[in-house]
Amino acid sequence: KESHWGLFVVDLETGETLYEHQPNQMFAPASVTKLFSVAAALDELGGDYRFQTPVYTRGKRHESGVLDGDLILVGQGDLSFGGRTDEQGRIAFQNVDHTYASPINIGDWTRPDPLGALKDLARQIAAAGVKEVRGEVLVDDRLYDHAESTGSGPRRLTPVMLNDNLLDVRISPGTEPGRPAHVEWRPQGTAIHVDAQVETGSAKSSPTIYLYASPSGLTVRGSVAVDGPSRVVGYEFENPALAVRALFIDCLRSAGVKVNASPLRVGPATLPPLGDYGPDKPLAVHTSPPFSESAKLILKVSHNLQASTLPLLLATRHKKRTLDDGLRLQAAFLAKAGVDVATISFGGGAGGDRGDYVTPAATVALLRHMYKHRDFAAYREALPVLGVDGTLAKAVRGDSPARGKVRAKTGTYTVGNRLNQSTVLLSKALGGYAECRSGRTVAFAVFCNLVHLNKQRDAAAIGSTLGEMCEVMVNEL
């Protein structure tokens, strides 16, 4: 009875309102926020845009292959930095991303090598004839002012993000209780030390996994049930640039380049003036998949870290540096798109900020604009498909008539109610497109805010209700 609902459905061809309930009231959108940040980034960058990450030299290169100076990797905002790129040049994803994985939330890492970009750059440098680097190896991460992500997952927004700034640890049970569990981690490098002592627990026992940072690396302790699945947990790098530097040195050495600098220590070197690398071309460049692939990752799995970075990337395109700069540019895009910006409040690009509010009408206005946008195909393909993939993979049963007919962004935002030792669902939301049995294509937005949950799984039940509403749209409109 305390809950707050809003719903707006519009025929995309005629603009006719098919259903409305409080369409002009403000709601917490949770990750439906990503519809707005991805749209603004697609409009600015284009779906075909590719990030390029260069490596420059500083100092004298000798014909012998010796670089009497430094290598400098310059972060340019590549969101996945080669760590998810598969053999087809696409960005791989799991329906439950490793950034959300935990002892109680089963996720997994993708198959591509998280060191893919660094290995690519190292191979290029070796192929260019560099045999020895006598100076430093540095990472320039000054593209924008560092900020924090909103929502769960890794927090640090940095211009070079390797493996989403995470050290992933996967723990699999042993053959019988009391035996050591199998522990593996990635990325691996000479500067990464993991001390793991995890036991195999009894059948159906609850997993208990703890990660502790130490001066020499990471300590992993706990237990997993003998009949349970493998579990992935992540530890966020405290200094992502230094982690990338250390791993880059490892990759250079593996490629046959002698590096005098230690991955364990940064020498007394300074970076050039901001943005000033002179007239020389970079020695090596790593090129990302098209941005449409990044959009797909962000929307399919609701990737908070990368979505939070999008306003900063908007800012850098206009020679600005801050999150506030990027959000102002996003507001300008929305106003130009015909969205009533006065009805929207955003504190970030991902959802989960306490200042995030939108109306169903504003959400549908954005969806209608993107329907006629030059990059609509990329926008549409990036959305989770009901009953098929991403965060909508399990929202309806396998034989649902709406399965495959709805593409939409989900949102879930809960907070703890410490007074009653329970949970409050601040937002359960869904916004996107539906192909109806009548032949209509509709844009819709539905928000449910402020629900007391007796159990955490009650949030999933509300998600199922949204799935049922999609079935009604598909069958009846």
N, C-alpha and C positions, 0 to 999 in steps of 0.2 A: 504493500500500500504506500510505502514511502518512495517507491521508484518513480523515475522521471523518464518518459518516452518521447521520442520524436521520430517521424517518418515522412519521407517525401519521395514520390515516384512520378517521373515525367517521361512521356513518349519522346524519344530523341528526334524523330522525324517531324512531328507536328508541334512539339512544345506543349502539348496538352497535359495538364495535371491530372494524373490518374488516381492518386491517393495522397492525402496529407493529414498529418497530425502534429501540431505544434512545429511547423517547418521553420518558423522564424525565432524560435527560442534557442538560447545558447546551451550547448552540451559539451562536456569534456569528451574529446574525440579519441583519446588514446592514440594508437598507431594509425588510425585513419589520417592523422596528420601527415603521414608519408605520401599520401596522394598529392598533397599540395607541394611539398618540397621536391618530390621527383618531377612533378609537372614543370616547376620553375627551372629546375636543372636541365630537363630535356629541351625546354624552350631556349635556354641560354647556350647550351653546349651542342645540342643536336644528338640524335641517336647514334650517329656514325663517329662521333668524337672519340679520339684515342689519347690517353695520357702517355706522355713520353718522359721517362726518367733518365737524365743524362749523367755521365761520369766525366769530369774534367780532370786535366792534369795541371799541376802547378810546379814549375821547376824545369830543368833541362832534361830532355830525352836524348840519350846517346845511341849511336848506331849499333852498339853492342846489345841493346835491349834494356839498358839500365835507365830507370827514371830517377834522376837525382832530385827528388821532390815528392809531392803528395798526389794522391788520388782523392777526388772529392765527389761523392755521390750527392746529387741535388734533388731533394724531394719536390715533386710537382703535383702531389695530390692523388696519385694512383691509389684507388680505394682497395684493391685486392693485391696489387703488386706481384702478379705472376703466381701467387700461391694457390689459386683456384683454377687456373687455366688448363683445360683438358686438351686432348689431342686434336679436337676439332676447333680449337681456338675460342671455346665458350667458357663461361665462368660456371663452375660446378657448384651445386648446393645440395644440402640435405633438407628434408622437410622440417626437422628440428636442428637448427644450426648449432655448431660447436660453441658459439658465443653464449648460448642459453643452457648448455649442458651442465649438469650438476648431479650429485648423488641421487637426487629424487626426480630429475628431469632428464630422461634418457635421450641424448643426442650423440652425434658422431662427427668426426672430421671427414672432409672430402678426400678423394684419392689423389689428386694432384699434389706435387711436392711443394710445400710452403716456401722452399728456397728457390723456386723456379726462376724468379727474376734475377736474383743475385747470381745464380749459376750462369744465366744467359749473359749478364754483364761481364762476369769473369771470363767466359769463353771468348767474348768479343775483345776483351783487353789482351788476352793471350794471343789471339789471332792477329792483333795489331802489332805484334812484335815485342810487347813488353815482357821481359823476363825477370826483372827485379825492381821492386819499389823500395827505395832507400829512405824515403820520408814517411809521412803519416798517411793513414787512411781515415778520411773524415766523412761525416754525414751532415749536410746542410739541411736543417729542418725549419727554416725561417720563412717559409712561403706565406704563412698567416699566423696570427696570434693564437697560441694554443688555447683550447677551451675544453669543456667537458661535455660528454654525451648526456642526453636525457634518456630515461628508461633504463632497463636492466642491461647487463653485459659490460664489456670494457668501457672505461670512462674517458681515457685520454684521446683527444683528437689531435693527430699529428700528421704532417705532410708526407711522411713515410710510414706506412702501416704494414708491417709484415705479419702474416697470420693473424690479422686483426689485433695486433699487439699482445698476443697471448702465447704462453707456453702451455701446450695441451698435454695432459696426462691421461692415458687410457689404462684402466685397471680391469683385468679379466680374472674370474675366479679360478683357483687351482682345481685339481681333480677330486679333492676330498677336504672336509673341514680340518682346520689346523695346518694345512699346507700353505706355503706362501702363494699369494696371488701373483699373476703375471703383470708387470708394470712396464709400460713403454711411454715414450714422450717424443714430442716434436715441436719445433725444430730442434735438431741436435747440433751441438757445437762445442768447441774446446772450452768456451767460457761458460757453458751451461752445465751445472753439476746438480744431479738429483739423487738424494738419499731416500730410497723407497723401502719401507717395511710395512707391507699390507698383507693381512692374513685372509684366508678363506674361512668364512663363517658357516654356521649351520644352515640347513635348508630353510628358506623363507625368512631368514633374519634380515633386519633392516640394514642397509649399507651405512657405514660411518667412514667418511673419508675426510681427512684434514690436510691442508697445505699450509706450511709455515715457511716464510722467507727467512733465510739465514745469510750471514756475510759471504758464505762461499757458494750459495745456490738455493736449492729448494728441498725441503723435507716433506715427505709424503708418508702419512700413517693412516691406519684404519683397517676396515674389514669389508668384504663383500660376500654375499650369500653364495654357497656352492652351486645352487640351482638358478642363480640370478644372471642377468645379462651383463655384458661389459659396460663399464661406466666411464664417461669422459668428464674431467673437470679441468678448468683452465686457471692459470695464474697470469695476471696482467704484468707485463714488463714495467718496472718502475721507471726506466729511462729507455723508451723505444729506440731512439736514435743510437744509443750506445749498443743496444742489442743488435741492431742492423749492422753497425760497424763491425762488431766482433764476428758475426756470421759471414759478412762479406769477406773479411780476411781469410776465414776458413775456405770459402769458395774460391778465392783467388789462388790459394795454395794448392787446392785440389786441381785447379786448372793448369798448374805448372808454373805459376808466377811466385817467385820468392818475395816475401813481404817481411821487411825488418820490424815493422811495428807489431806490437803484441795485441792480441784480441782481449787481453786482460787489463790493459792499461792504455789510456790516451796520452800521447806525448804533448809537449808544450807547443801546440800549433793553433793558429787562429784562422778563421774563415775570411775570405775576401769581403769587401763591402757588399752589402745586400744587393743581390741581382747582378753583380759585376763580375763576369767571368771572361771578359775580354773578347776579341774578335775570333779567337780560335774555335774550331768546331769541337764538340765533345769527342772524347776518345771512344765512348760506347754509349748506346741509347737502348733502353728497354721500352718497347711499345706494348700497350695494353690491348685487350679486346675492346670492341666498341662500347661506348657508354650505355647503349641499350642493354648490354649484358649486366652491367652494374645495376641498372634500374630493375632488372628482373630479380637479381639477388636481393636487393633491398625490399622489394614489395612481396616477393614470394615467401621469404622467411621472416619478414619484418625486422630487418637488420638495423638495430638502433645506432650502432657506432657509425656505419657508413651514411645512414640517413642524416645523422646529426652533423656530418661533415659537409653536406650539400650547400647550406647557406654560406659557409666559408669559401667554398669553391666559387660560388656566385660572386662573392666579394673580390676574390683575386682576379677575376676576369675584368673587373673595373678598377684595378690597382688599389683596392682597399684590403683591409686585413682582419676585420673583427666580425664576430657573430652578429652583432647589431647591424653592421654594414650589410651583411648578407640578407638578413631578415627584411631590412628596408627595401632592398632590391627585389626580394620575393613579393613584398607588398605591392611594389610598382607593377610587377608582372600580373598579379591577380587583379589589380584595378583595371589594367589594360584588357584583361580577359573578360571583363564584365562581372567580376565577382565583387560583392559588396564587402569591401575590406573593413568597413566600420562594424561588421557583425562578427569579426574574427579576432582572436588573440592567440599569438604563438610565442612561446619562450624558447623554442628550438625547432629542429627539423625532423625529430623522430616521434614525438608524442611522449607523454610522461612528465612533462613540466607542469607545475601547478597552475601556470598561466595559460595553458592551452584550452581554448574554447572555440567552437564553430557552431553554425546553424546547419540543419539539414538543407535549407535552401541554398546556402553558400556552397556546400559540398556538391550539390547537384549542378549548380551553375558552373563550377570548375569542370565537372565531368562532361557537361554539354560543350564547353569550350574545347576540351581536349578531343572530343569526338570529331571535330573538324580541323584539328591541328595537323601540321605536316608530319609529325611524329606520332600520330595516334596509334599506328600499328605497333610501334615499340611500347607505347604506354599500355595498350590492351594486352599484349603478349606478356608483359611483366607482371600482370596481376595474378594472384592465386586463382586456380580454377576449382569450383565447388566439387568436392568429392574426388578430386584428382591429385592435386599437388599443393605444396606450400602449407600455409596455415589453414587452408580450407580442405585439406586432404581427407579429414575424418568428420567433417561437419554434417554430412548426410550419409545415409546408408548406401551401399553399392548399387542398389536397384532404384534409387531415387529418380523420378522423372526430371528433376532439375540438375542431375549430375552432368557436368560438362557444359551446362547452359548459362552459368553465372560466373563472371570474372569480377572479383571484388577484393578490396583491402579490408582486413580484419583489424580490430583493436580491442585490447583487454588491459585494464588498469585496476589493480586492487591495492588496498592499504590495510594494515593491521588495526584492528579494534582492540586495543589493550585493555580497555575497560571491561569488555565482555569476553575477552580471550577468543575473538572470532575475527572475521574479515569483512570489510566493506568493499563491494564492487563499485568503484567510482565510474567505470565506463566499460560497457560491452558495445561494440560498434561495428558497422559494416557499410561500405560504400563502393559502388561500382556499376556494372552493366549486366543486364539479364536479357536473354533471347527467349521471348515468350512463344508459347504454342500457337498463338494467334498470328504470328509473324511480326509482331511489334519487337522493337529493341528499346529497352527502357534504361534510364539512369535512375539510381535510387540511393538513398542514404537513410540508415536507421541507427538510432542511438538509444541505449538504455543506460541510465545513470542512477547511482545511489541505491544499491540493493544490499541489504544485510545477508551475508552468506553464513549458513550454519557449518558448511563444509566447503573446502576449496573446490571440490568437484562440482559444486552448484554453479560455478561460473561456466563450466563446460555445458551444463544443462541449459543455461541461457543461450550459449552458442548454438546448441541444437535447436532452440526456439527460433533463432535467426535463420538457421537452415530451413526450418519449416516455413518461415515467411517467404523465403526464396522460392520454395516449391509452390506456394500460393501464387506468387507473381508469375512464375513460368506457366502455370496451368490456367490461371483465371484472367489475366490481363490481356 
